[in-house]
Amino acid sequence: MAAKGHNEVRESLLEMTRIFRPKNPRKFVKEYIRKYRITGGYEDELTQLVENELGKMDTSAS
């Protein structure tokens, strides 16, 4: 995945995470990958990204 495309995917996923606040990050990422036809092999990286963002949101809300 090209750097520009990769950054766009990351920003899009982070924005969707902030909007939807998924309870199950892995399922959320799987659905995102399927819906937007993201190249395989990035599921773990994107799941970690969602988990980190949810963690930031939890600590800032407290």
C-alpha positions as a Markdown table, in Angstrom:
| # | Residue | x | y | z |
|---|---|---|---|---|
| 1 | Met | 0.0 | 0.0 | 0.0 |
| 2 | Ala | 1.4 | 3.4 | -1.0 |
| 3 | Ala | 2.2 | 5.9 | 1.8 |
| 4 | Lys | -0.5 | 8.3 | 0.7 |
| 5 | Gly | -3.2 | 5.6 | 0.5 |
| 6 | His | -2.0 | 4.1 | 3.7 |
| 7 | Asn | -2.4 | 7.5 | 5.5 |
| 8 | Glu | -5.9 | 8.0 | 4.0 |
| 9 | Val | -7.0 | 4.5 | 5.2 |
| 10 | Arg | -5.6 | 5.2 | 8.7 |
| 11 | Glu | -7.3 | 8.6 | 9.0 |
| 12 | Ser | -10.6 | 7.3 | 7.7 |
| 13 | Leu | -10.5 | 4.4 | 10.1 |
| 14 | Leu | -9.6 | 6.6 | 13.0 |
| 15 | Glu | -12.5 | 9.0 | 12.2 |
| 16 | Met | -14.9 | 6.1 | 11.9 |
| 17 | Thr | -13.7 | 4.7 | 15.2 |
| 18 | Arg | -14.4 | 8.1 | 16.9 |
| 19 | Ile | -17.9 | 8.2 | 15.4 |
| 20 | Phe | -19.0 | 4.6 | 16.0 |
| 21 | Arg | -16.9 | 3.6 | 19.1 |
| 22 | Pro | -16.9 | -0.1 | 18.3 |
| 23 | Lys | -17.2 | -2.6 | 21.1 |
| 24 | Asn | -15.3 | -5.3 | 19.1 |
| 25 | Pro | -12.3 | -3.7 | 17.3 |
| 26 | Arg | -11.3 | -6.8 | 15.3 |
| 27 | Lys | -14.9 | -7.3 | 13.9 |
| 28 | Phe | -15.0 | -3.5 | 13.1 |
| 29 | Val | -11.8 | -3.7 | 11.2 |
| 30 | Lys | -12.9 | -6.9 | 9.3 |
| 31 | Glu | -16.1 | -5.2 | 8.2 |
| 32 | Tyr | -14.1 | -2.0 | 7.3 |
| 33 | Ile | -11.6 | -4.1 | 5.2 |
| 34 | Arg | -14.4 | -5.9 | 3.4 |
| 35 | Lys | -16.6 | -2.8 | 2.8 |
| 36 | Tyr | -13.7 | -0.6 | 1.5 |
| 37 | Arg | -11.8 | -3.5 | -0.2 |
| 38 | Ile | -8.5 | -2.9 | 1.6 |
| 39 | Thr | -5.6 | -5.1 | 0.6 |
| 40 | Gly | -5.1 | -8.0 | 2.9 |
| 41 | Gly | -2.3 | -8.3 | 5.4 |
| 42 | Tyr | -3.2 | -5.0 | 7.3 |
| 43 | Glu | -5.8 | -6.4 | 9.6 |
| 44 | Asp | -3.6 | -6.7 | 12.7 |
| 45 | Glu | -2.1 | -3.2 | 12.2 |
| 46 | Leu | -5.5 | -1.6 | 11.7 |
| 47 | Thr | -7.0 | -3.4 | 14.7 |
| 48 | Gln | -4.1 | -2.2 | 16.9 |
| 49 | Leu | -4.8 | 1.3 | 15.6 |
| 50 | Val | -8.5 | 1.1 | 16.5 |
| 51 | Glu | -7.6 | -0.3 | 20.0 |
| 52 | Asn | -5.2 | 2.5 | 20.6 |
| 53 | Glu | -7.7 | 5.1 | 19.5 |
| 54 | Leu | -10.4 | 3.6 | 21.8 |
| 55 | Gly | -7.9 | 3.7 | 24.6 |
| 56 | Lys | -7.2 | 7.4 | 24.1 |
| 57 | Met | -10.9 | 8.1 | 23.9 |
| 58 | Asp | -11.5 | 6.2 | 27.2 |
| 59 | Thr | -8.7 | 8.1 | 29.1 |
| 60 | Ser | -9.8 | 11.5 | 27.8 |
| 61 | Ala | -13.4 | 10.8 | 28.8 |
| 62 | Ser | -12.5 | 10.0 | 32.3 |
